Amino acid sequence: MIRVSRQSRRYFDKLRQYNIVLDGINIGYLRDGEIFEYRPTVGFHNIRITVDWCGSNTLCFEVHDNEIIEFECGGLLGYKMFLVYWYITFGFNKYLWIKQTRVRQSL
């Protein structure tokens, strides 16, 4: 199982939902402060987060039986508002971020 949590922000993107893209397919979305869970097949996968035409880095990971892989995601513009035009034109794949935080065995 994968679990993706979105950091709660007090500024930019608070009212927007982020799309969760697994292996190139949109599998769901996250609103501010939410947690999304999904059970992919065992094997290698890649994940990224998008909003409109902008997105995040792509992470590759492997899923095993009885394992929970946890991710966190969020946006960068909170403290870089002056760079908004750069992010939506040249840095559109750096507008958001995602990172793997933990792998643990499920019960």
Backbone atoms as SQL, in Angstrom:
CREATE TABLE atoms (id INTEGER PRIMARY KEY, chain TEXT, resi INTEGER, resn TEXT, atom TEXT, x REAL, y REAL, z REAL);
INSERT INTO atoms VALUES
  (1, 'A', 1, 'MET', 'N', 0.841, -1.170, 0.000),
  (2, 'A', 1, 'MET', 'CA', 0.000, 0.000, 0.000),
  (3, 'A', 1, 'MET', 'C', 0.890, 1.238, 0.000),
  (4, 'A', 2, 'ILE', 'N', 0.417, 2.286, -0.639),
  (5, 'A', 2, 'ILE', 'CA', 1.105, 3.571, -0.561),
  (6, 'A', 2, 'ILE', 'C', 0.191, 4.549, 0.177),
  (7, 'A', 3, 'ARG', 'N', 0.826, 5.459, 0.892),
  (8, 'A', 3, 'ARG', 'CA', 0.104, 6.490, 1.636),
  (9, 'A', 3, 'ARG', 'C', 0.781, 7.814, 1.327),
  (10, 'A', 4, 'VAL', 'N', 0.016, 8.757, 0.766),
  (11, 'A', 4, 'VAL', 'CA', 0.553, 10.066, 0.404),
  (12, 'A', 4, 'VAL', 'C', -0.132, 11.119, 1.266),
  (13, 'A', 5, 'SER', 'N', 0.654, 11.918, 1.970),
  (14, 'A', 5, 'SER', 'CA', 0.088, 12.999, 2.782),
  (15, 'A', 5, 'SER', 'C', 0.544, 14.334, 2.213),
  (16, 'A', 6, 'ARG', 'N', -0.344, 15.298, 2.304),
  (17, 'A', 6, 'ARG', 'CA', -0.048, 16.636, 1.796),
  (18, 'A', 6, 'ARG', 'C', 0.089, 17.597, 2.958),
  (19, 'A', 7, 'GLN', 'N', 1.184, 18.323, 2.973),
  (20, 'A', 7, 'GLN', 'CA', 1.400, 19.309, 4.024),
  (21, 'A', 7, 'GLN', 'C', 0.354, 20.404, 3.930),
  (22, 'A', 8, 'SER', 'N', -0.144, 20.824, 5.058),
  (23, 'A', 8, 'SER', 'CA', -1.113, 21.909, 5.103),
  (24, 'A', 8, 'SER', 'C', -0.386, 23.240, 4.991),
  (25, 'A', 9, 'ARG', 'N', -0.868, 24.083, 4.123),
  (26, 'A', 9, 'ARG', 'CA', -0.241, 25.395, 3.893),
  (27, 'A', 9, 'ARG', 'C', -1.242, 26.500, 4.201),
  (28, 'A', 10, 'ARG', 'N', -0.722, 27.661, 4.549),
  (29, 'A', 10, 'ARG', 'CA', -1.586, 28.803, 4.839),
  (30, 'A', 10, 'ARG', 'C', -1.609, 29.794, 3.683),
  (31, 'A', 11, 'TYR', 'N', -1.019, 29.455, 2.568),
  (32, 'A', 11, 'TYR', 'CA', -0.915, 30.425, 1.490),
  (33, 'A', 11, 'TYR', 'C', -1.210, 29.754, 0.158),
  (34, 'A', 12, 'PHE', 'N', -0.467, 30.066, -0.841),
  (35, 'A', 12, 'PHE', 'CA', -0.685, 29.629, -2.215),
  (36, 'A', 12, 'PHE', 'C', -1.077, 28.155, -2.319),
  (37, 'A', 13, 'ASP', 'N', -2.005, 27.820, -3.147),
  (38, 'A', 13, 'ASP', 'CA', -2.483, 26.463, -3.442),
  (39, 'A', 13, 'ASP', 'C', -3.334, 25.842, -2.344),
  (40, 'A', 14, 'LYS', 'N', -3.654, 26.537, -1.305),
  (41, 'A', 14, 'LYS', 'CA', -4.435, 25.959, -0.211),
  (42, 'A', 14, 'LYS', 'C', -5.781, 25.424, -0.701),
  (43, 'A', 15, 'LEU', 'N', -6.412, 26.098, -1.631),
  (44, 'A', 15, 'LEU', 'CA', -7.737, 25.699, -2.105),
  (45, 'A', 15, 'LEU', 'C', -7.695, 24.784, -3.322),
  (46, 'A', 16, 'ARG', 'N', -6.518, 24.468, -3.807),
  (47, 'A', 16, 'ARG', 'CA', -6.391, 23.628, -5.000),
  (48, 'A', 16, 'ARG', 'C', -6.110, 22.184, -4.622),
  (49, 'A', 17, 'GLN', 'N', -6.576, 21.267, -5.456),
  (50, 'A', 17, 'GLN', 'CA', -6.286, 19.856, -5.217),
  (51, 'A', 17, 'GLN', 'C', -5.125, 19.416, -6.101),
  (52, 'A', 18, 'TYR', 'N', -4.272, 18.559, -5.537),
  (53, 'A', 18, 'TYR', 'CA', -3.135, 17.999, -6.264),
  (54, 'A', 18, 'TYR', 'C', -3.531, 16.622, -6.781),
  (55, 'A', 19, 'ASN', 'N', -3.204, 16.330, -8.035),
  (56, 'A', 19, 'ASN', 'CA', -3.466, 15.023, -8.626),
  (57, 'A', 19, 'ASN', 'C', -2.305, 14.081, -8.323),
  (58, 'A', 20, 'ILE', 'N', -2.619, 12.836, -8.025),
  (59, 'A', 20, 'ILE', 'CA', -1.607, 11.818, -7.769),
  (60, 'A', 20, 'ILE', 'C', -1.512, 10.955, -9.012),
  (61, 'A', 21, 'VAL', 'N', -0.332, 10.913, -9.615),
  (62, 'A', 21, 'VAL', 'CA', -0.116, 10.191, -10.869),
  (63, 'A', 21, 'VAL', 'C', 0.823, 9.015, -10.586),
  (64, 'A', 22, 'LEU', 'N', 0.302, 7.801, -10.771),
  (65, 'A', 22, 'LEU', 'CA', 1.075, 6.581, -10.558),
  (66, 'A', 22, 'LEU', 'C', 1.252, 5.890, -11.893),
  (67, 'A', 23, 'ASP', 'N', 2.478, 5.700, -12.314),
  (68, 'A', 23, 'ASP', 'CA', 2.789, 5.062, -13.604),
  (69, 'A', 23, 'ASP', 'C', 2.084, 5.745, -14.776),
  (70, 'A', 24, 'GLY', 'N', 1.990, 7.071, -14.706),
  (71, 'A', 24, 'GLY', 'CA', 1.398, 7.849, -15.783),
  (72, 'A', 24, 'GLY', 'C', -0.114, 7.929, -15.767),
  (73, 'A', 25, 'ILE', 'N', -0.763, 7.359, -14.758),
  (74, 'A', 25, 'ILE', 'CA', -2.226, 7.349, -14.669),
  (75, 'A', 25, 'ILE', 'C', -2.657, 8.090, -13.404),
  (76, 'A', 26, 'ASN', 'N', -3.614, 8.994, -13.549),
  (77, 'A', 26, 'ASN', 'CA', -4.135, 9.739, -12.412),
  (78, 'A', 26, 'ASN', 'C', -4.983, 8.790, -11.554),
  (79, 'A', 27, 'ILE', 'N', -4.566, 8.555, -10.302),
  (80, 'A', 27, 'ILE', 'CA', -5.270, 7.597, -9.445),
  (81, 'A', 27, 'ILE', 'C', -6.078, 8.273, -8.338),
  (82, 'A', 28, 'GLY', 'N', -5.974, 9.577, -8.210),
  (83, 'A', 28, 'GLY', 'CA', -6.722, 10.278, -7.168),
  (84, 'A', 28, 'GLY', 'C', -6.203, 11.680, -6.970),
  (85, 'A', 29, 'TYR', 'N', -6.683, 12.317, -5.917),
  (86, 'A', 29, 'TYR', 'CA', -6.256, 13.686, -5.644),
  (87, 'A', 29, 'TYR', 'C', -6.172, 13.925, -4.144),
  (88, 'A', 30, 'LEU', 'N', -5.457, 14.973, -3.794),
  (89, 'A', 30, 'LEU', 'CA', -5.263, 15.386, -2.403),
  (90, 'A', 30, 'LEU', 'C', -5.631, 16.847, -2.246),
  (91, 'A', 31, 'ARG', 'N', -6.401, 17.137, -1.240),
  (92, 'A', 31, 'ARG', 'CA', -6.654, 18.519, -0.857),
  (93, 'A', 31, 'ARG', 'C', -5.704, 18.873, 0.288),
  (94, 'A', 32, 'ASP', 'N', -5.665, 20.122, 0.665),
  (95, 'A', 32, 'ASP', 'CA', -4.766, 20.614, 1.704),
  (96, 'A', 32, 'ASP', 'C', -4.935, 19.817, 2.997),
  (97, 'A', 33, 'GLY', 'N', -3.840, 19.232, 3.498),
  (98, 'A', 33, 'GLY', 'CA', -3.839, 18.509, 4.754),
  (99, 'A', 33, 'GLY', 'C', -4.387, 17.088, 4.711),
  (100, 'A', 34, 'GLU', 'N', -4.778, 16.581, 3.547),
  (101, 'A', 34, 'GLU', 'CA', -5.368, 15.248, 3.449),
  (102, 'A', 34, 'GLU', 'C', -4.319, 14.150, 3.321),
  (103, 'A', 35, 'ILE', 'N', -4.780, 12.894, 3.499),
  (104, 'A', 35, 'ILE', 'CA', -3.967, 11.696, 3.297),
  (105, 'A', 35, 'ILE', 'C', -4.696, 10.797, 2.309),
  (106, 'A', 36, 'PHE', 'N', -3.972, 10.278, 1.326),
  (107, 'A', 36, 'PHE', 'CA', -4.537, 9.411, 0.293),
  (108, 'A', 36, 'PHE', 'C', -3.873, 8.046, 0.378),
  (109, 'A', 37, 'GLU', 'N', -4.666, 6.981, 0.336),
  (110, 'A', 37, 'GLU', 'CA', -4.128, 5.624, 0.369),
  (111, 'A', 37, 'GLU', 'C', -4.557, 4.869, -0.881),
  (112, 'A', 38, 'TYR', 'N', -3.659, 4.019, -1.362),
  (113, 'A', 38, 'TYR', 'CA', -3.913, 3.254, -2.591),
  (114, 'A', 38, 'TYR', 'C', -3.098, 1.971, -2.523),
  (115, 'A', 39, 'ARG', 'N', -3.649, 0.900, -3.062),
  (116, 'A', 39, 'ARG', 'CA', -2.954, -0.386, -3.048),
  (117, 'A', 39, 'ARG', 'C', -2.560, -0.758, -4.487),
  (118, 'A', 40, 'PRO', 'N', -1.328, -0.433, -4.894),
  (119, 'A', 40, 'PRO', 'CA', -0.869, -0.816, -6.239),
  (120, 'A', 40, 'PRO', 'C', -0.430, -2.276, -6.268),
  (121, 'A', 41, 'THR', 'N', -0.175, -2.781, -7.441),
  (122, 'A', 41, 'THR', 'CA', 0.329, -4.145, -7.582),
  (123, 'A', 41, 'THR', 'C', 1.766, -4.225, -7.066),
  (124, 'A', 42, 'VAL', 'N', 2.187, -5.413, -6.719),
  (125, 'A', 42, 'VAL', 'CA', 3.565, -5.637, -6.281),
  (126, 'A', 42, 'VAL', 'C', 4.488, -5.399, -7.470),
  (127, 'A', 43, 'GLY', 'N', 5.598, -4.718, -7.232),
  (128, 'A', 43, 'GLY', 'CA', 6.566, -4.459, -8.297),
  (129, 'A', 43, 'GLY', 'C', 7.050, -3.024, -8.284),
  (130, 'A', 44, 'PHE', 'N', 7.685, -2.623, -9.375),
  (131, 'A', 44, 'PHE', 'CA', 8.252, -1.281, -9.503),
  (132, 'A', 44, 'PHE', 'C', 7.213, -0.308, -10.035),
  (133, 'A', 45, 'HIS', 'N', 7.218, 0.898, -9.485),
  (134, 'A', 45, 'HIS', 'CA', 6.283, 1.950, -9.887),
  (135, 'A', 45, 'HIS', 'C', 6.989, 3.295, -9.838),
  (136, 'A', 46, 'ASN', 'N', 6.327, 4.310, -10.435),
  (137, 'A', 46, 'ASN', 'CA', 6.795, 5.682, -10.261),
  (138, 'A', 46, 'ASN', 'C', 5.597, 6.550, -9.919),
  (139, 'A', 47, 'ILE', 'N', 5.864, 7.601, -9.157),
  (140, 'A', 47, 'ILE', 'CA', 4.800, 8.476, -8.666),
  (141, 'A', 47, 'ILE', 'C', 5.234, 9.922, -8.804),
  (142, 'A', 48, 'ARG', 'N', 4.260, 10.779, -9.077),
  (143, 'A', 48, 'ARG', 'CA', 4.496, 12.222, -9.090),
  (144, 'A', 48, 'ARG', 'C', 3.188, 12.922, -8.767),
  (145, 'A', 49, 'ILE', 'N', 3.242, 14.201, -8.499),
  (146, 'A', 49, 'ILE', 'CA', 2.090, 15.016, -8.143),
  (147, 'A', 49, 'ILE', 'C', 1.960, 16.110, -9.194),
  (148, 'A', 50, 'THR', 'N', 0.728, 16.411, -9.617),
  (149, 'A', 50, 'THR', 'CA', 0.520, 17.477, -10.599),
  (150, 'A', 50, 'THR', 'C', -0.624, 18.391, -10.162),
  (151, 'A', 51, 'VAL', 'N', -0.601, 19.585, -10.697),
  (152, 'A', 51, 'VAL', 'CA', -1.699, 20.535, -10.580),
  (153, 'A', 51, 'VAL', 'C', -1.643, 21.367, -11.855),
  (154, 'A', 52, 'ASP', 'N', -2.757, 21.386, -12.593),
  (155, 'A', 52, 'ASP', 'CA', -2.796, 22.025, -13.904),
  (156, 'A', 52, 'ASP', 'C', -1.669, 21.460, -14.775),
  (157, 'A', 53, 'TRP', 'N', -0.840, 22.298, -15.365),
  (158, 'A', 53, 'TRP', 'CA', 0.254, 21.817, -16.218),
  (159, 'A', 53, 'TRP', 'C', 1.567, 21.682, -15.446),
  (160, 'A', 54, 'CYS', 'N', 1.558, 22.018, -14.189),
  (161, 'A', 54, 'CYS', 'CA', 2.767, 21.952, -13.369),
  (162, 'A', 54, 'CYS', 'C', 2.809, 20.659, -12.569),
  (163, 'A', 55, 'GLY', 'N', 3.993, 20.295, -12.101),
  (164, 'A', 55, 'GLY', 'CA', 4.102, 19.053, -11.351),
  (165, 'A', 55, 'GLY', 'C', 5.324, 19.009, -10.463),
  (166, 'A', 56, 'SER', 'N', 5.611, 17.791, -10.032),
  (167, 'A', 56, 'SER', 'CA', 6.715, 17.541, -9.106),
  (168, 'A', 56, 'SER', 'C', 7.770, 16.677, -9.771),
  (169, 'A', 57, 'ASN', 'N', 8.780, 16.372, -9.003),
  (170, 'A', 57, 'ASN', 'CA', 9.766, 15.370, -9.392),
  (171, 'A', 57, 'ASN', 'C', 9.060, 14.013, -9.475),
  (172, 'A', 58, 'THR', 'N', 9.686, 13.049, -10.146),
  (173, 'A', 58, 'THR', 'CA', 9.154, 11.691, -10.239),
  (174, 'A', 58, 'THR', 'C', 10.002, 10.777, -9.361),
  (175, 'A', 59, 'LEU', 'N', 9.338, 10.000, -8.527),
  (176, 'A', 59, 'LEU', 'CA', 10.028, 9.049, -7.662),
  (177, 'A', 59, 'LEU', 'C', 9.759, 7.629, -8.129),
  (178, 'A', 60, 'CYS', 'N', 10.793, 6.806, -8.160),
  (179, 'A', 60, 'CYS', 'CA', 10.652, 5.383, -8.476),
  (180, 'A', 60, 'CYS', 'C', 10.756, 4.607, -7.169),
  (181, 'A', 61, 'PHE', 'N', 9.915, 3.571, -7.021),
  (182, 'A', 61, 'PHE', 'CA', 9.918, 2.782, -5.801),
  (183, 'A', 61, 'PHE', 'C', 9.428, 1.374, -6.106),
  (184, 'A', 62, 'GLU', 'N', 9.647, 0.470, -5.165),
  (185, 'A', 62, 'GLU', 'CA', 9.222, -0.915, -5.321),
  (186, 'A', 62, 'GLU', 'C', 8.252, -1.277, -4.206),
  (187, 'A', 63, 'VAL', 'N', 7.154, -1.925, -4.569),
  (188, 'A', 63, 'VAL', 'CA', 6.141, -2.347, -3.612),
  (189, 'A', 63, 'VAL', 'C', 6.296, -3.842, -3.352),
  (190, 'A', 64, 'HIS', 'N', 6.300, -4.216, -2.064),
  (191, 'A', 64, 'HIS', 'CA', 6.331, -5.615, -1.637),
  (192, 'A', 64, 'HIS', 'C', 5.038, -5.923, -0.897),
  (193, 'A', 65, 'ASP', 'N', 4.733, -7.211, -0.739),
  (194, 'A', 65, 'ASP', 'CA', 3.559, -7.612, 0.046),
  (195, 'A', 65, 'ASP', 'C', 3.684, -7.130, 1.480),
  (196, 'A', 66, 'ASN', 'N', 2.548, -6.802, 2.087),
  (197, 'A', 66, 'ASN', 'CA', 2.482, -6.411, 3.505),
  (198, 'A', 66, 'ASN', 'C', 3.409, -5.252, 3.847),
  (199, 'A', 67, 'GLU', 'N', 3.451, -4.252, 2.992),
  (200, 'A', 67, 'GLU', 'CA', 4.334, -3.112, 3.190),
  (201, 'A', 67, 'GLU', 'C', 3.558, -1.830, 2.940),
  (202, 'A', 68, 'ILE', 'N', 3.804, -0.833, 3.755),
  (203, 'A', 68, 'ILE', 'CA', 3.211, 0.490, 3.551),
  (204, 'A', 68, 'ILE', 'C', 4.343, 1.453, 3.235),
  (205, 'A', 69, 'ILE', 'N', 4.256, 2.104, 2.088),
  (206, 'A', 69, 'ILE', 'CA', 5.258, 3.088, 1.675),
  (207, 'A', 69, 'ILE', 'C', 4.615, 4.461, 1.821),
  (208, 'A', 70, 'GLU', 'N', 5.236, 5.304, 2.626),
  (209, 'A', 70, 'GLU', 'CA', 4.661, 6.619, 2.911),
  (210, 'A', 70, 'GLU', 'C', 5.422, 7.715, 2.178),
  (211, 'A', 71, 'PHE', 'N', 4.638, 8.662, 1.646),
  (212, 'A', 71, 'PHE', 'CA', 5.169, 9.809, 0.920),
  (213, 'A', 71, 'PHE', 'C', 4.582, 11.081, 1.509),
  (214, 'A', 72, 'GLU', 'N', 5.306, 12.179, 1.380),
  (215, 'A', 72, 'GLU', 'CA', 4.807, 13.510, 1.691),
  (216, 'A', 72, 'GLU', 'C', 4.939, 14.349, 0.431),
  (217, 'A', 73, 'CYS', 'N', 4.013, 15.300, 0.266),
  (218, 'A', 73, 'CYS', 'CA', 4.109, 16.199, -0.885),
  (219, 'A', 73, 'CYS', 'C', 3.678, 17.595, -0.465),
  (220, 'A', 74, 'GLY', 'N', 3.984, 18.550, -1.316),
  (221, 'A', 74, 'GLY', 'CA', 3.613, 19.929, -1.053),
  (222, 'A', 74, 'GLY', 'C', 4.060, 20.832, -2.178),
  (223, 'A', 75, 'GLY', 'N', 3.836, 22.114, -1.982),
  (224, 'A', 75, 'GLY', 'CA', 4.211, 23.110, -2.977),
  (225, 'A', 75, 'GLY', 'C', 5.368, 23.961, -2.502),
  (226, 'A', 76, 'LEU', 'N', 6.086, 24.533, -3.434),
  (227, 'A', 76, 'LEU', 'CA', 7.261, 25.335, -3.113),
  (228, 'A', 76, 'LEU', 'C', 6.982, 26.828, -3.008),
  (229, 'A', 77, 'LEU', 'N', 5.843, 27.279, -3.482),
  (230, 'A', 77, 'LEU', 'CA', 5.655, 28.715, -3.618),
  (231, 'A', 77, 'LEU', 'C', 5.403, 29.473, -2.328),
  (232, 'A', 78, 'GLY', 'N', 5.213, 28.814, -1.237),
  (233, 'A', 78, 'GLY', 'CA', 4.927, 29.504, 0.012),
  (234, 'A', 78, 'GLY', 'C', 5.936, 30.576, 0.351),
  (235, 'A', 79, 'TYR', 'N', 7.188, 30.271, 0.189),
  (236, 'A', 79, 'TYR', 'CA', 8.217, 31.244, 0.534),
  (237, 'A', 79, 'TYR', 'C', 8.941, 31.775, -0.697),
  (238, 'A', 80, 'LYS', 'N', 8.468, 31.429, -1.885),
  (239, 'A', 80, 'LYS', 'CA', 9.106, 31.883, -3.121),
  (240, 'A', 80, 'LYS', 'C', 8.082, 32.525, -4.050),
  (241, 'A', 81, 'MET', 'N', 7.147, 33.275, -3.493),
  (242, 'A', 81, 'MET', 'CA', 6.082, 33.876, -4.293),
  (243, 'A', 81, 'MET', 'C', 6.618, 34.745, -5.423),
  (244, 'A', 82, 'PHE', 'N', 7.747, 35.368, -5.225),
  (245, 'A', 82, 'PHE', 'CA', 8.305, 36.234, -6.262),
  (246, 'A', 82, 'PHE', 'C', 8.773, 35.440, -7.482),
  (247, 'A', 83, 'LEU', 'N', 8.875, 34.102, -7.365),
  (248, 'A', 83, 'LEU', 'CA', 9.307, 33.259, -8.485),
  (249, 'A', 83, 'LEU', 'C', 8.139, 32.599, -9.223),
  (250, 'A', 84, 'VAL', 'N', 6.914, 33.014, -8.945),
  (251, 'A', 84, 'VAL', 'CA', 5.740, 32.340, -9.503),
  (252, 'A', 84, 'VAL', 'C', 5.797, 32.254, -11.031),
  (253, 'A', 85, 'TYR', 'N', 6.221, 33.289, -11.709),
  (254, 'A', 85, 'TYR', 'CA', 6.257, 33.260, -13.177),
  (255, 'A', 85, 'TYR', 'C', 7.326, 32.309, -13.700),
  (256, 'A', 86, 'TRP', 'N', 8.432, 32.201, -12.998),
  (257, 'A', 86, 'TRP', 'CA', 9.454, 31.226, -13.400),
  (258, 'A', 86, 'TRP', 'C', 8.918, 29.806, -13.256),
  (259, 'A', 87, 'TYR', 'N', 8.241, 29.511, -12.130),
  (260, 'A', 87, 'TYR', 'CA', 7.718, 28.169, -11.891),
  (261, 'A', 87, 'TYR', 'C', 6.657, 27.764, -12.913),
  (262, 'A', 88, 'ILE', 'N', 5.794, 28.667, -13.333),
  (263, 'A', 88, 'ILE', 'CA', 4.726, 28.276, -14.256),
  (264, 'A', 88, 'ILE', 'C', 5.165, 28.290, -15.718),
  (265, 'A', 89, 'THR', 'N', 6.391, 28.729, -15.987),
  (266, 'A', 89, 'THR', 'CA', 6.888, 28.690, -17.364),
  (267, 'A', 89, 'THR', 'C', 8.054, 27.715, -17.505),
  (268, 'A', 90, 'PHE', 'N', 9.171, 28.007, -16.897),
  (269, 'A', 90, 'PHE', 'CA', 10.372, 27.182, -17.064),
  (270, 'A', 90, 'PHE', 'C', 10.499, 26.081, -16.005),
  (271, 'A', 91, 'GLY', 'N', 10.055, 26.353, -14.787),
  (272, 'A', 91, 'GLY', 'CA', 10.222, 25.401, -13.695),
  (273, 'A', 91, 'GLY', 'C', 8.960, 24.625, -13.367),
  (274, 'A', 92, 'PHE', 'N', 8.136, 24.357, -14.383),
  (275, 'A', 92, 'PHE', 'CA', 6.833, 23.729, -14.122),
  (276, 'A', 92, 'PHE', 'C', 6.935, 22.326, -13.528),
  (277, 'A', 93, 'ASN', 'N', 8.060, 21.618, -13.696),
  (278, 'A', 93, 'ASN', 'CA', 8.233, 20.306, -13.060),
  (279, 'A', 93, 'ASN', 'C', 8.911, 20.403, -11.700),
  (280, 'A', 94, 'LYS', 'N', 9.052, 21.628, -11.197),
  (281, 'A', 94, 'LYS', 'CA', 9.603, 21.858, -9.861),
  (282, 'A', 94, 'LYS', 'C', 8.637, 22.673, -9.010),
  (283, 'A', 95, 'TYR', 'N', 7.438, 22.872, -9.509),
  (284, 'A', 95, 'TYR', 'CA', 6.422, 23.664, -8.810),
  (285, 'A', 95, 'TYR', 'C', 5.967, 22.964, -7.531),
  (286, 'A', 96, 'LEU', 'N', 5.891, 21.630, -7.565),
  (287, 'A', 96, 'LEU', 'CA', 5.518, 20.809, -6.414),
  (288, 'A', 96, 'LEU', 'C', 6.676, 19.886, -6.071),
  (289, 'A', 97, 'TRP', 'N', 6.588, 19.211, -4.921),
  (290, 'A', 97, 'TRP', 'CA', 7.606, 18.237, -4.534),
  (291, 'A', 97, 'TRP', 'C', 6.931, 17.030, -3.900),
  (292, 'A', 98, 'ILE', 'N', 7.608, 15.899, -4.000),
  (293, 'A', 98, 'ILE', 'CA', 7.184, 14.670, -3.332),
  (294, 'A', 98, 'ILE', 'C', 8.435, 13.948, -2.868),
  (295, 'A', 99, 'LYS', 'N', 8.355, 13.348, -1.677),
  (296, 'A', 99, 'LYS', 'CA', 9.483, 12.577, -1.162),
  (297, 'A', 99, 'LYS', 'C', 8.955, 11.371, -0.391),
  (298, 'A', 100, 'GLN', 'N', 9.732, 10.305, -0.425),
  (299, 'A', 100, 'GLN', 'CA', 9.392, 9.111, 0.333),
  (300, 'A', 100, 'GLN', 'C', 9.882, 9.310, 1.758),
  (301, 'A', 101, 'THR', 'N', 9.006, 9.062, 2.718),
  (302, 'A', 101, 'THR', 'CA', 9.373, 9.314, 4.107),
  (303, 'A', 101, 'THR', 'C', 9.612, 8.054, 4.916),
  (304, 'A', 102, 'ARG', 'N', 8.891, 6.978, 4.587),
  (305, 'A', 102, 'ARG', 'CA', 9.014, 5.803, 5.428),
  (306, 'A', 102, 'ARG', 'C', 8.489, 4.564, 4.714),
  (307, 'A', 103, 'VAL', 'N', 9.078, 3.416, 5.028),
  (308, 'A', 103, 'VAL', 'CA', 8.576, 2.123, 4.585),
  (309, 'A', 103, 'VAL', 'C', 8.409, 1.288, 5.843),
  (310, 'A', 104, 'ARG', 'N', 7.237, 0.701, 6.016),
  (311, 'A', 104, 'ARG', 'CA', 7.031, -0.139, 7.197),
  (312, 'A', 104, 'ARG', 'C', 6.138, -1.310, 6.864),
  (313, 'A', 105, 'GLN', 'N', 6.176, -2.304, 7.672),
  (314, 'A', 105, 'GLN', 'CA', 5.356, -3.492, 7.490),
  (315, 'A', 105, 'GLN', 'C', 3.941, -3.222, 7.980),
  (316, 'A', 106, 'SER', 'N', 2.945, -3.690, 7.209),
  (317, 'A', 106, 'SER', 'CA', 1.560, -3.545, 7.653),
  (318, 'A', 106, 'SER', 'C', 1.205, -4.709, 8.554),
  (319, 'A', 107, 'LEU', 'N', 0.166, -4.538, 9.313),
  (320, 'A', 107, 'LEU', 'CA', -0.245, -5.581, 10.259),
  (321, 'A', 107, 'LEU', 'C', -1.125, -6.619, 9.617);
